[in-house]
Amino acid sequence: MSWGFWIFVGVIAAIVAWLIAIYNGLVTLRNRFKNAFAQIDVQLKRRYDLIPNLVETAKGYIKHERQTLEAVIAARASAQSANQRAAANPADAEAMKQMVAAEAGLSGALGRLFAVSEAYPDLKANQTMMQLSEELTSTENKLSFARQAYNDAVMSYNTAIESFPDNFVAGFGGFREATLLESTESPEERKAVKVSFS
């Protein structure tokens, strides 16, 4: 066998190794954004766990605001359902959009609950309500950081699958663009939900 043959085999082996490295790099980036979503999922579950306690505590004080409490409970159920679909496959753009919309609905319902609660001084002074409020605020802060980390991971992944030559491997490997978590709220709704009862 001639030197030309061995050079040809060496070039083919180098190309195959290079393609494998690109593929493995894309898998790593995809797993990174899925892990980042798992961190969001943890905080969302914490948020969902706090809401029933919040509603139960408020229920004793704002009996005439049953509609507001029911709206929070319904929004929580909708958000939980949408989150489960998104958690099953964070790469599913439609599931992510539904989750963002459901979370916006839940934030709006919570905002209305806190606005109504302002009219009840005894509720504002309740120790359990103040503690739940602090825990919810802390969870919302952690959720913001987790969303930012997720968006950073998605940006790295999307940039990789759109960049040359990785885009060729991405196309053959079935890598699809991931969805950033963007707000669906109007500028007025983007104001932070006030959860302080001090």
N, C-alpha and C positions, 0 to 999 in steps of 0.2 A: 504494500500500500504506500502511496506517495504522501509527501508532506502536505500537498493540497487537500487530500482527504481529511487528514487530521486537523488541519486548520478549519476546514468546513465544519467538522464535528464540534470543534472547540467553539466556533462562532454560534452554532445552533444551541449548544449547551449553555453558553453565556446568555443568549436571548431568552431561553426557557427559564433560567434562574432569575433573570431580570423581571420577566412577566410574573413569576411566582412571588417575587418580592413585592411587586406592585399590588397584586391580588391580596397578599397577606396584610399589607399596609392598609388597604381599603377595608378589610375585615376588622382590623384593629380600630379604625376610625368609626366604623358602624357600631361596633360593640361599645365604644366610648360614649356615643350619643345615646345608646339604649341604656347604659348604666346611668348617665346623667338624668334620663327620664325616670329611672327607678328612684332617684333621690327626690324628684318632684312627687312621685307617687307616695313616698313615705310621708312627706309633709301634708299632702292632700288628705291622706287617711287620718292623720292627726287632726286636721281641721274638721273632717267629717265626724270624728269621734267627739269633738268639743261641742258641736252644734246642738245635739239633743239635750245636753246638760244646760246649755245656754237657754234653749227654748223652755225646758222644764222650770228653770229658775224664774224666767220672765213670766211664765204662764200664771203664776200665783199673784202677780202684781198687775198685769195688763189684760185682765179678763175680757175687756171690751174690744181688744185688738186681735181677736181670734183669726181674722183673715190674714193679718201680717204674720202671725206665727205659722199658720198653715202654708203660707207662701214660702217661708224659710224651709219648712220640712219638705215641701214638694221640690224646691230648687236643689236642696241637698241630695234628694233621691235621684234627680235628673243628672246632677253633676257626678255622683258616684257611678251611675250607670255609664255615662260617657267616659269617665276616667278608666273604668274597667276595659272598655273597648280599646281605648288608646294605649293602655298599659300592655294589652295583649300583643299589640304591634305598633310601636311608636313610629314606624316608617309609613304607616297608613295615613296619608294626608287628610282624607275625609274624616277619619276618627279623631285626628288631632283638631281639626276645625270644629267638630261637634263638641269636643271637650272644652275648647277655649270659649265657645258660646255658652255652654252650660255653666262654666265657672264664672263667666261674667254675670249670668243670671243669678247665681248664688251670691256673688258679691253685692249685687243690687238689692237682693232680698235682705241680706244682713244689714246693709246700709239703712234700709227702711226700718228694720227692727231697732237699730240703735237710735235712729231719729225719733221713733215713737217712744223709746225708753227715756228719752230726755224729759218727757213730761211727767215722769213718775219718780219723785225724789227718793221714795223708800227703796225702789228698785236700784237706783243709782248708788245708794248707800249699802246695799246688800253685799256682804263679804264674798259670798260665792260668786255673785255676778262680777265683782271687781276682779277676783282671781281668774275666772274664765275669760274675762276681757283681756287681762294681761297675757294669759296663755295664747289666746287667739292672735293678739298683736305679735307676740314672739313667733308664732307659727307663720303668720303672714310675712314677716321679715325673712325667715328661713326659706320660705317659698319663693320669695323674690330672688334671693341668691341662687337657689336651685334652678330657677327658670333661666337666669343669666348664664349659669354654667352649662345648662342644656343648649341654649342658643349658641354659645361659643363652640360647643362640641359639634353641633349641627353645621355651623358655618365652616369649620375645618373639614368636615366630611364632604359637604356640598362642594367646597372649593376643590378638593381632591378629585371628586368624580367628574368635575367639569374641566379639569386641567389636562393639557396634553402632556404625556401620552396616556396618563391614567384613565382618561375618558374612554379609550378603546377597551381597556380591560374591564372597566365598569360596565360598559355596554354588553360585553360578552358574559360578564359575571352576574348580571342581573341586579346590579346596584342601582337603586332609584333615589332620586332627590328626597331628602328628609324635609319636613315642614318646621319652620321656625315658630315659636310660640309668640304670636303678636296679639296685641290687644284688639278686641272688636268693639271696644267702647268708644263713645263719642268723647270729645275733649271735656265736656261737662261731667261725664261719668268717670273720667280718669282721676278725679280728685280722690285722695286716699280716704278709705272708710274710717271714720273716727270710732274707735272702740273703747275710748277712755270713759270711765265712770267716776272720775275724781271731781 
